[in-house]
Amino acid sequence: MLVLIGIVIIIAGFLLRFNPLLVIMTSALATGLAAGLDVTAIVAAFGKAFNDTRYVSIVWIVLPVIGLLEAYGLQQHARSLIDRMKGATLGRLLTSYLLLRQLMAAVGLTSVAGHPQTVRPLVAPMAEAAAEARNDALTDDQREEVKAFAAATDNIGLFFGEDIFLAIGSILLMKGLLETYGYSIEPLHLSLWAIPTAITAFLIHGFRLRRLEKRMRKREAGA
Amino acid sequence: MITLDFVYILAGWTFALFALLGLYDRTNPKRFGNAAFWGLLALSMLGGDYLTDFQNGLLVLALVAIAGTGQIGRAPGGEVSAEVQAERAARHGNFLLLVALIIPAVALAGTFLFKYVPGLADPKQATLISLAIGVLIALGVGMARFKPPLLLPAQQGRRLLDAVGWAAILPQMLASLGAVFALAGVGEVVGGLIGGAIPQGSLFGAVLAFGLGMAFFTMVMGNAFAAFPVMMAAVGLPLLIKQYHGDPAVIAAIGMLAGFCGTLMTPMAANFNLVPAALLELKSPYGVIKAQIGTAVPLLAANIVFIWLLAF
């Protein structure tokens, strides 16, 4: 029971808005001590895990390219493309991106798009431009919501597409764990069962994107 | 053969350059903190494999100390003015888009190339290696066409990374915390608690506990992978599979997706939820989570119903 202290520290730390890095380190130390480890062993375990998971942080190497392109007007260009496309509404734009992201993830192409690679330079400015095309007085809060939905759409497309791919980590984890229980199951069998949820995710989020688009317009009428 | 080490070296030199440029940025009152932070990260990328586990741990403690005492900041401004950007956008037009699409296109092509032509690069890391190659090609093409000052990409990249700040290593920190939790056996304890809380004799009750438990435990750990073995051991295997004879493939596949609904709702999944908020310069760090809850909750309900309908 005592090892749960780490979870309590995490939840309290996030709620009280302490610096998350401090909260994580405190939680790791408290959990390790509660489990009877000494401080050196905890620091070493944390250091080993940090070194083993460096691939998580390499995505930042795209920033010099994104910075260069933004300095030469990429965001403005992405916006002007949307302005020229008369049919490109906010809902249609983000729904198309959702579908594209789900399909690419379903064939294993998960790192092809993402927040630094596609959302910040392309999808978010395009979504803003599509919202502005119908509403020339977007408030700051509306602008925030549009950008947040651009990021949310990327996540949802990724999560509910990737498990359709046979060789993704989560499918292999499931296969491995079920095998230790004595059930031998083909990866294809697991990945097919991800399809009903993928379709449902598309319908639910697509519906919410349509409502977002209407909401962005309605406030204009009231303003 | 190209391995992930190539990507680590590229990332290491990128962070080292950011650190160096940060050190000489006198407009940033916290330039020493920034330089130390990105410099240590560069050291981790370049030399992490040569350090002992304990030394790597000390490196992390130093990163936390710098960030936790507020020694990281960002210089005001630094972006190219909107007028200049608009004028350049009109001049370069679709070429900008083309360069931006080089990165995903090379990532895509390289993934297939390295998988089907063995010996060129580590096939297990094909996409990450291709992504790095795509970055180098895009940078080369962009430099050749725009002819910017040599350090402009690094300076602008540094400005973007400073906007993200310490949150840039939050995902890696949380992944490491997960390793300590595993070492301490946190999963077994939580699984035991949830397993004990299920009403006896109700199939739907057991399915509900499994789905909600996956989502909740994923929210706590920030990762459905950590929640999955725990919930399978506590509820999935003994109740759903053994007692009620459910289809293990359905229970596992859709149970994992119920966990993903939890990922959409937690700040612990920093790389998906907090980092984009910083990258898009949103006022609220929880803006992305707020946008996701309306999809995650009904989808979680749908997953629970799917397990109930399809597995039994």
HADDOCK unambig.tbl for C-alpha pairs under 7 A between the chains (distance, minus, plus):
assign (segid A and resid 1 and name CA) (segid B and resid 189 and name CA) 6.43 0.50 0.50
assign (segid A and resid 3 and name CA) (segid B and resid 184 and name CA) 6.74 0.50 0.50
assign (segid A and resid 3 and name CA) (segid B and resid 186 and name CA) 6.00 0.50 0.50
assign (segid A and resid 4 and name CA) (segid B and resid 186 and name CA) 6.36 0.50 0.50
assign (segid A and resid 19 and name CA) (segid B and resid 68 and name CA) 5.79 0.50 0.50
assign (segid A and resid 21 and name CA) (segid B and resid 64 and name CA) 5.74 0.50 0.50
assign (segid A and resid 21 and name CA) (segid B and resid 68 and name CA) 6.64 0.50 0.50
assign (segid A and resid 21 and name CA) (segid B and resid 170 and name CA) 6.75 0.50 0.50
assign (segid A and resid 22 and name CA) (segid B and resid 64 and name CA) 6.05 0.50 0.50
assign (segid A and resid 22 and name CA) (segid B and resid 68 and name CA) 5.62 0.50 0.50
assign (segid A and resid 24 and name CA) (segid B and resid 177 and name CA) 6.76 0.50 0.50
assign (segid A and resid 28 and name CA) (segid B and resid 177 and name CA) 5.90 0.50 0.50
assign (segid A and resid 28 and name CA) (segid B and resid 180 and name CA) 6.23 0.50 0.50
assign (segid A and resid 31 and name CA) (segid B and resid 181 and name CA) 6.92 0.50 0.50
assign (segid A and resid 31 and name CA) (segid B and resid 184 and name CA) 6.68 0.50 0.50
assign (segid A and resid 32 and name CA) (segid B and resid 180 and name CA) 6.85 0.50 0.50
assign (segid A and resid 32 and name CA) (segid B and resid 184 and name CA) 6.09 0.50 0.50
assign (segid A and resid 35 and name CA) (segid B and resid 184 and name CA) 5.28 0.50 0.50
assign (segid A and resid 43 and name CA) (segid B and resid 54 and name CA) 6.00 0.50 0.50
assign (segid A and resid 43 and name CA) (segid B and resid 57 and name CA) 4.88 0.50 0.50
assign (segid A and resid 44 and name CA) (segid B and resid 53 and name CA) 4.69 0.50 0.50
assign (segid A and resid 44 and name CA) (segid B and resid 54 and name CA) 3.98 0.50 0.50
assign (segid A and resid 44 and name CA) (segid B and resid 57 and name CA) 5.26 0.50 0.50
assign (segid A and resid 45 and name CA) (segid B and resid 53 and name CA) 6.80 0.50 0.50
assign (segid A and resid 45 and name CA) (segid B and resid 180 and name CA) 6.68 0.50 0.50
assign (segid A and resid 46 and name CA) (segid B and resid 57 and name CA) 5.79 0.50 0.50
assign (segid A and resid 46 and name CA) (segid B and resid 176 and name CA) 5.74 0.50 0.50
assign (segid A and resid 46 and name CA) (segid B and resid 177 and name CA) 6.91 0.50 0.50
assign (segid A and resid 46 and name CA) (segid B and resid 180 and name CA) 6.51 0.50 0.50
assign (segid A and resid 47 and name CA) (segid B and resid 53 and name CA) 5.17 0.50 0.50
assign (segid A and resid 47 and name CA) (segid B and resid 54 and name CA) 6.11 0.50 0.50
assign (segid A and resid 47 and name CA) (segid B and resid 56 and name CA) 4.40 0.50 0.50
assign (segid A and resid 47 and name CA) (segid B and resid 57 and name CA) 3.56 0.50 0.50
assign (segid A and resid 47 and name CA) (segid B and resid 60 and name CA) 6.65 0.50 0.50
assign (segid A and resid 48 and name CA) (segid B and resid 53 and name CA) 4.79 0.50 0.50
assign (segid A and resid 48 and name CA) (segid B and resid 56 and name CA) 6.60 0.50 0.50
assign (segid A and resid 49 and name CA) (segid B and resid 176 and name CA) 4.82 0.50 0.50
assign (segid A and resid 49 and name CA) (segid B and resid 179 and name CA) 6.33 0.50 0.50
assign (segid A and resid 50 and name CA) (segid B and resid 172 and name CA) 6.43 0.50 0.50
assign (segid A and resid 50 and name CA) (segid B and resid 173 and name CA) 6.67 0.50 0.50
assign (segid A and resid 50 and name CA) (segid B and resid 176 and name CA) 5.30 0.50 0.50
assign (segid A and resid 51 and name CA) (segid B and resid 48 and name CA) 6.01 0.50 0.50
assign (segid A and resid 51 and name CA) (segid B and resid 56 and name CA) 6.93 0.50 0.50
assign (segid A and resid 53 and name CA) (segid B and resid 172 and name CA) 6.15 0.50 0.50
assign (segid A and resid 54 and name CA) (segid B and resid 172 and name CA) 6.75 0.50 0.50
assign (segid A and resid 56 and name CA) (segid B and resid 171 and name CA) 6.90 0.50 0.50
assign (segid A and resid 56 and name CA) (segid B and resid 172 and name CA) 5.83 0.50 0.50
assign (segid A and resid 57 and name CA) (segid B and resid 169 and name CA) 6.40 0.50 0.50
assign (segid A and resid 57 and name CA) (segid B and resid 172 and name CA) 6.57 0.50 0.50
assign (segid A and resid 58 and name CA) (segid B and resid 11 and name CA) 5.93 0.50 0.50
assign (segid A and resid 61 and name CA) (segid B and resid 11 and name CA) 5.78 0.50 0.50
assign (segid A and resid 61 and name CA) (segid B and resid 14 and name CA) 6.69 0.50 0.50
assign (segid A and resid 62 and name CA) (segid B and resid 135 and name CA) 5.96 0.50 0.50
assign (segid A and resid 63 and name CA) (segid B and resid 157 and name CA) 4.61 0.50 0.50
assign (segid A and resid 63 and name CA) (segid B and resid 160 and name CA) 6.89 0.50 0.50
assign (segid A and resid 64 and name CA) (segid B and resid 153 and name CA) 4.50 0.50 0.50
assign (segid A and resid 64 and name CA) (segid B and resid 154 and name CA) 5.22 0.50 0.50
assign (segid A and resid 64 and name CA) (segid B and resid 156 and name CA) 6.30 0.50 0.50
assign (segid A and resid 64 and name CA) (segid B and resid 157 and name CA) 4.05 0.50 0.50
assign (segid A and resid 65 and name CA) (segid B and resid 135 and name CA) 6.82 0.50 0.50
assign (segid A and resid 65 and name CA) (segid B and resid 138 and name CA) 6.85 0.50 0.50
assign (segid A and resid 65 and name CA) (segid B and resid 139 and name CA) 5.59 0.50 0.50
assign (segid A and resid 65 and name CA) (segid B and resid 153 and name CA) 6.25 0.50 0.50
assign (segid A and resid 67 and name CA) (segid B and resid 153 and name CA) 5.82 0.50 0.50
assign (segid A and resid 67 and name CA) (segid B and resid 156 and name CA) 4.64 0.50 0.50
assign (segid A and resid 67 and name CA) (segid B and resid 157 and name CA) 5.00 0.50 0.50
assign (segid A and resid 68 and name CA) (segid B and resid 152 and name CA) 6.73 0.50 0.50
assign (segid A and resid 68 and name CA) (segid B and resid 153 and name CA) 4.79 0.50 0.50
assign (segid A and resid 68 and name CA) (segid B and resid 156 and name CA) 6.51 0.50 0.50
assign (segid A and resid 69 and name CA) (segid B and resid 96 and name CA) 6.39 0.50 0.50
assign (segid A and resid 71 and name CA) (segid B and resid 80 and name CA) 5.68 0.50 0.50
assign (segid A and resid 71 and name CA) (segid B and resid 85 and name CA) 6.12 0.50 0.50
assign (segid A and resid 72 and name CA) (segid B and resid 85 and name CA) 5.58 0.50 0.50
assign (segid A and resid 72 and name CA) (segid B and resid 88 and name CA) 5.44 0.50 0.50
assign (segid A and resid 72 and name CA) (segid B and resid 89 and name CA) 6.17 0.50 0.50
assign (segid A and resid 73 and name CA) (segid B and resid 85 and name CA) 4.36 0.50 0.50
assign (segid A and resid 73 and name CA) (segid B and resid 86 and name CA) 5.85 0.50 0.50
assign (segid A and resid 73 and name CA) (segid B and resid 88 and name CA) 5.68 0.50 0.50
assign (segid A and resid 73 and name CA) (segid B and resid 89 and name CA) 4.27 0.50 0.50
assign (segid A and resid 74 and name CA) (segid B and resid 89 and name CA) 6.41 0.50 0.50
assign (segid A and resid 74 and name CA) (segid B and resid 96 and name CA) 5.70 0.50 0.50
assign (segid A and resid 74 and name CA) (segid B and resid 97 and name CA) 6.85 0.50 0.50
assign (segid A and resid 76 and name CA) (segid B and resid 86 and name CA) 6.02 0.50 0.50
assign (segid A and resid 76 and name CA) (segid B and resid 89 and name CA) 6.23 0.50 0.50
assign (segid A and resid 77 and name CA) (segid B and resid 89 and name CA) 5.43 0.50 0.50
assign (segid A and resid 77 and name CA) (segid B and resid 93 and name CA) 6.25 0.50 0.50
assign (segid A and resid 109 and name CA) (segid B and resid 108 and name CA) 6.94 0.50 0.50
assign (segid A and resid 111 and name CA) (segid B and resid 127 and name CA) 6.76 0.50 0.50
assign (segid A and resid 112 and name CA) (segid B and resid 104 and name CA) 4.73 0.50 0.50
assign (segid A and resid 112 and name CA) (segid B and resid 107 and name CA) 5.94 0.50 0.50
assign (segid A and resid 112 and name CA) (segid B and resid 108 and name CA) 6.48 0.50 0.50
assign (segid A and resid 113 and name CA) (segid B and resid 104 and name CA) 6.48 0.50 0.50
assign (segid A and resid 115 and name CA) (segid B and resid 276 and name CA) 6.00 0.50 0.50
assign (segid A and resid 120 and name CA) (segid B and resid 280 and name CA) 6.11 0.50 0.50
assign (segid A and resid 144 and name CA) (segid B and resid 282 and name CA) 6.12 0.50 0.50
assign (segid A and resid 148 and name CA) (segid B and resid 287 and name CA) 5.78 0.50 0.50
assign (segid A and resid 148 and name CA) (segid B and resid 288 and name CA) 4.72 0.50 0.50
assign (segid A and resid 148 and name CA) (segid B and resid 291 and name CA) 6.18 0.50 0.50
assign (segid A and resid 149 and name CA) (segid B and resid 288 and name CA) 6.77 0.50 0.50
assign (segid A and resid 149 and name CA) (segid B and resid 291 and name CA) 5.70 0.50 0.50
assign (segid A and resid 151 and name CA) (segid B and resid 276 and name CA) 6.55 0.50 0.50
assign (segid A and resid 151 and name CA) (segid B and resid 288 and name CA) 6.51 0.50 0.50
assign (segid A and resid 152 and name CA) (segid B and resid 288 and name CA) 5.80 0.50 0.50
assign (segid A and resid 152 and name CA) (segid B and resid 291 and name CA) 6.32 0.50 0.50
assign (segid A and resid 152 and name CA) (segid B and resid 292 and name CA) 5.76 0.50 0.50
assign (segid A and resid 155 and name CA) (segid B and resid 272 and name CA) 6.55 0.50 0.50
assign (segid A and resid 159 and name CA) (segid B and resid 260 and name CA) 6.61 0.50 0.50
assign (segid A and resid 170 and name CA) (segid B and resid 225 and name CA) 6.79 0.50 0.50
assign (segid A and resid 174 and name CA) (segid B and resid 252 and name CA) 6.36 0.50 0.50
assign (segid A and resid 185 and name CA) (segid B and resid 249 and name CA) 6.97 0.50 0.50
assign (segid A and resid 189 and name CA) (segid B and resid 249 and name CA) 6.77 0.50 0.50
assign (segid A and resid 190 and name CA) (segid B and resid 249 and name CA) 5.40 0.50 0.50
assign (segid A and resid 190 and name CA) (segid B and resid 253 and name CA) 5.53 0.50 0.50
assign (segid A and resid 193 and name CA) (segid B and resid 250 and name CA) 6.06 0.50 0.50
assign (segid A and resid 193 and name CA) (segid B and resid 253 and name CA) 6.07 0.50 0.50
assign (segid A and resid 193 and name CA) (segid B and resid 254 and name CA) 6.81 0.50 0.50
assign (segid A and resid 194 and name CA) (segid B and resid 253 and name CA) 6.20 0.50 0.50
assign (segid A and resid 194 and name CA) (segid B and resid 254 and name CA) 6.39 0.50 0.50
assign (segid A and resid 197 and name CA) (segid B and resid 303 and name CA) 6.67 0.50 0.50
assign (segid A and resid 201 and name CA) (segid B and resid 299 and name CA) 6.36 0.50 0.50
assign (segid A and resid 204 and name CA) (segid B and resid 295 and name CA) 6.22 0.50 0.50
assign (segid A and resid 205 and name CA) (segid B and resid 295 and name CA) 5.71 0.50 0.50
